[in-house]
Amino acid sequence: MLKRIQSSKSKKITIFFEEKQIAAYEGESVAAALLCSGVKHIRTAPVSGTSRAPYCWMGVCFECLLEIDGQPNLQSCLIPVQEGMKIRRHALNDGDSA
């Protein structure tokens, strides 16, 4: 699991993942905020069904794709968190648990 380095300059905000409230800090990417909060995987591979998580952290590998505020297939490693964001795994993954 990732560990946050606390900064007194970062404002704490709330995002929602699979309808669960999660604390995040301004400046974090969606992927980092989720993994720091204990989410173990971001998506499930469509063919093998294996759990997947961010790999490259720079938008090349597409392992971090999520639905964010109703928009599918967004690279969560590149998107900064914003207050009240609603984040979900894709419909294929609705049965997964964090």
C-alpha positions as protocol buffer text, in pm:
chain_id: "A"
residue {
  index: 1
  type: MET
  ca { x: 0 y: 0 z: 0 }
}
residue {
  index: 2
  type: LEU
  ca { x: 116 y: 353 z: -72 }
}
residue {
  index: 3
  type: LYS
  ca { x: 182 y: 590 z: 216 }
}
residue {
  index: 4
  type: ARG
  ca { x: 108 y: 961 z: 207 }
}
residue {
  index: 5
  type: ILE
  ca { x: 371 y: 1215 z: 291 }
}
residue {
  index: 6
  type: GLN
  ca { x: 168 y: 1470 z: 484 }
}
residue {
  index: 7
  type: SER
  ca { x: 199 y: 1833 z: 385 }
}
residue {
  index: 8
  type: SER
  ca { x: 54 y: 2114 z: 591 }
}
residue {
  index: 9
  type: LYS
  ca { x: -18 y: 2296 z: 264 }
}
residue {
  index: 10
  type: SER
  ca { x: -248 y: 2026 z: 124 }
}
residue {
  index: 11
  type: LYS
  ca { x: -620 y: 2072 z: 183 }
}
residue {
  index: 12
  type: LYS
  ca { x: -813 y: 1759 z: 283 }
}
residue {
  index: 13
  type: ILE
  ca { x: -1111 y: 1687 z: 58 }
}
residue {
  index: 14
  type: THR
  ca { x: -1368 y: 1411 z: 13 }
}
residue {
  index: 15
  type: ILE
  ca { x: -1412 y: 1190 z: -293 }
}
residue {
  index: 16
  type: PHE
  ca { x: -1640 y: 890 z: -343 }
}
residue {
  index: 17
  type: PHE
  ca { x: -1525 y: 552 z: -476 }
}
residue {
  index: 18
  type: GLU
  ca { x: -1795 y: 295 z: -541 }
}
residue {
  index: 19
  type: GLU
  ca { x: -2020 y: 519 z: -326 }
}
residue {
  index: 20
  type: LYS
  ca { x: -1782 y: 500 z: -29 }
}
residue {
  index: 21
  type: GLN
  ca { x: -1646 y: 823 z: 114 }
}
residue {
  index: 22
  type: ILE
  ca { x: -1267 y: 855 z: 91 }
}
residue {
  index: 23
  type: ALA
  ca { x: -1037 y: 1125 z: 225 }
}
residue {
  index: 24
  type: ALA
  ca { x: -795 y: 1271 z: -27 }
}
residue {
  index: 25
  type: TYR
  ca { x: -564 y: 1571 z: -46 }
}
residue {
  index: 26
  type: GLU
  ca { x: -550 y: 1838 z: -312 }
}
residue {
  index: 27
  type: GLY
  ca { x: -267 y: 1771 z: -553 }
}
residue {
  index: 28
  type: GLU
  ca { x: -296 y: 1391 z: -540 }
}
residue {
  index: 29
  type: SER
  ca { x: -396 y: 1193 z: -844 }
}
residue {
  index: 30
  type: VAL
  ca { x: -715 y: 989 z: -824 }
}
residue {
  index: 31
  type: ALA
  ca { x: -511 y: 667 z: -843 }
}
residue {
  index: 32
  type: ALA
  ca { x: -278 y: 772 z: -561 }
}
residue {
  index: 33
  type: ALA
  ca { x: -568 y: 880 z: -337 }
}
residue {
  index: 34
  type: LEU
  ca { x: -745 y: 546 z: -387 }
}
residue {
  index: 35
  type: LEU
  ca { x: -439 y: 332 z: -324 }
}
residue {
  index: 36
  type: CYS
  ca { x: -340 y: 538 z: -17 }
}
residue {
  index: 37
  type: SER
  ca { x: -688 y: 483 z: 124 }
}
residue {
  index: 38
  type: GLY
  ca { x: -654 y: 105 z: 100 }
}
residue {
  index: 39
  type: VAL
  ca { x: -814 y: 25 z: -236 }
}
residue {
  index: 40
  type: LYS
  ca { x: -623 y: -283 z: -352 }
}
residue {
  index: 41
  type: HIS
  ca { x: -701 y: -273 z: -723 }
}
residue {
  index: 42
  type: ILE
  ca { x: -838 y: -25 z: -975 }
}
residue {
  index: 43
  type: ARG
  ca { x: -982 y: -259 z: -1235 }
}
residue {
  index: 44
  type: THR
  ca { x: -1010 y: -620 z: -1341 }
}
residue {
  index: 45
  type: ALA
  ca { x: -856 y: -744 z: -1666 }
}
residue {
  index: 46
  type: PRO
  ca { x: -1143 y: -828 z: -1904 }
}
residue {
  index: 47
  type: VAL
  ca { x: -995 y: -1154 z: -2035 }
}
residue {
  index: 48
  type: SER
  ca { x: -818 y: -1312 z: -1737 }
}
residue {
  index: 49
  type: GLY
  ca { x: -1017 y: -1148 z: -1456 }
}
residue {
  index: 50
  type: THR
  ca { x: -700 y: -1064 z: -1265 }
}
residue {
  index: 51
  type: SER
  ca { x: -687 y: -757 z: -1043 }
}
residue {
  index: 52
  type: ARG
  ca { x: -495 y: -464 z: -1189 }
}
residue {
  index: 53
  type: ALA
  ca { x: -349 y: -146 z: -1039 }
}
residue {
  index: 54
  type: PRO
  ca { x: -157 y: 153 z: -1178 }
}
residue {
  index: 55
  type: TYR
  ca { x: 178 y: 56 z: -1321 }
}
residue {
  index: 56
  type: CYS
  ca { x: 354 y: 337 z: -1503 }
}
residue {
  index: 57
  type: TRP
  ca { x: 204 y: 643 z: -1327 }
}
residue {
  index: 58
  type: MET
  ca { x: 248 y: 854 z: -1643 }
}
residue {
  index: 59
  type: GLY
  ca { x: -45 y: 756 z: -1867 }
}
residue {
  index: 60
  type: VAL
  ca { x: 126 y: 500 z: -2088 }
}
residue {
  index: 61
  type: CYS
  ca { x: 3 y: 161 z: -1962 }
}
residue {
  index: 62
  type: PHE
  ca { x: -375 y: 225 z: -1919 }
}
residue {
  index: 63
  type: GLU
  ca { x: -391 y: -1 z: -1611 }
}
residue {
  index: 64
  type: CYS
  ca { x: -561 y: 273 z: -1409 }
}
residue {
  index: 65
  type: LEU
  ca { x: -870 y: 332 z: -1622 }
}
residue {
  index: 66
  type: LEU
  ca { x: -1177 y: 434 z: -1419 }
}
residue {
  index: 67
  type: GLU
  ca { x: -1510 y: 606 z: -1464 }
}
residue {
  index: 68
  type: ILE
  ca { x: -1482 y: 951 z: -1308 }
}
residue {
  index: 69
  type: ASP
  ca { x: -1789 y: 1174 z: -1273 }
}
residue {
  index: 70
  type: GLY
  ca { x: -1969 y: 965 z: -1537 }
}
residue {
  index: 71
  type: GLN
  ca { x: -1689 y: 971 z: -1795 }
}
residue {
  index: 72
  type: PRO
  ca { x: -1550 y: 623 z: -1872 }
}
residue {
  index: 73
  type: ASN
  ca { x: -1193 y: 521 z: -1954 }
}
residue {
  index: 74
  type: LEU
  ca { x: -1010 y: 802 z: -1778 }
}
residue {
  index: 75
  type: GLN
  ca { x: -650 y: 752 z: -1671 }
}
residue {
  index: 76
  type: SER
  ca { x: -677 y: 799 z: -1296 }
}
residue {
  index: 77
  type: CYS
  ca { x: -300 y: 838 z: -1252 }
}
residue {
  index: 78
  type: LEU
  ca { x: -313 y: 1165 z: -1449 }
}
residue {
  index: 79
  type: ILE
  ca { x: -625 y: 1324 z: -1301 }
}
residue {
  index: 80
  type: PRO
  ca { x: -600 y: 1533 z: -983 }
}
residue {
  index: 81
  type: VAL
  ca { x: -868 y: 1479 z: -722 }
}
residue {
  index: 82
  type: GLN
  ca { x: -1144 y: 1736 z: -682 }
}
residue {
  index: 83
  type: GLU
  ca { x: -1393 y: 1776 z: -400 }
}
residue {
  index: 84
  type: GLY
  ca { x: -1693 y: 1546 z: -439 }
}
residue {
  index: 85
  type: MET
  ca { x: -1563 y: 1339 z: -733 }
}
residue {
  index: 86
  type: LYS
  ca { x: -1764 y: 1024 z: -796 }
}
residue {
  index: 87
  type: ILE
  ca { x: -1536 y: 741 z: -906 }
}
residue {
  index: 88
  type: ARG
  ca { x: -1628 y: 389 z: -1013 }
}
residue {
  index: 89
  type: ARG
  ca { x: -1474 y: 87 z: -1171 }
}
residue {
  index: 90
  type: HIS
  ca { x: -1625 y: 16 z: -1511 }
}
residue {
  index: 91
  type: ALA
  ca { x: -1957 y: -170 z: -1527 }
}
residue {
  index: 92
  type: LEU
  ca { x: -1770 y: -492 z: -1611 }
}
residue {
  index: 93
  type: ASN
  ca { x: -1618 y: -469 z: -1261 }
}
residue {
  index: 94
  type: ASP
  ca { x: -1925 y: -374 z: -1055 }
}
residue {
  index: 95
  type: GLY
  ca { x: -1912 y: -702 z: -863 }
}
residue {
  index: 96
  type: ASP
  ca { x: -1556 y: -641 z: -746 }
}
residue {
  index: 97
  type: SER
  ca { x: -1480 y: -535 z: -394 }
}
residue {
  index: 98
  type: ALA
  ca { x: -1208 y: -299 z: -281 }
}
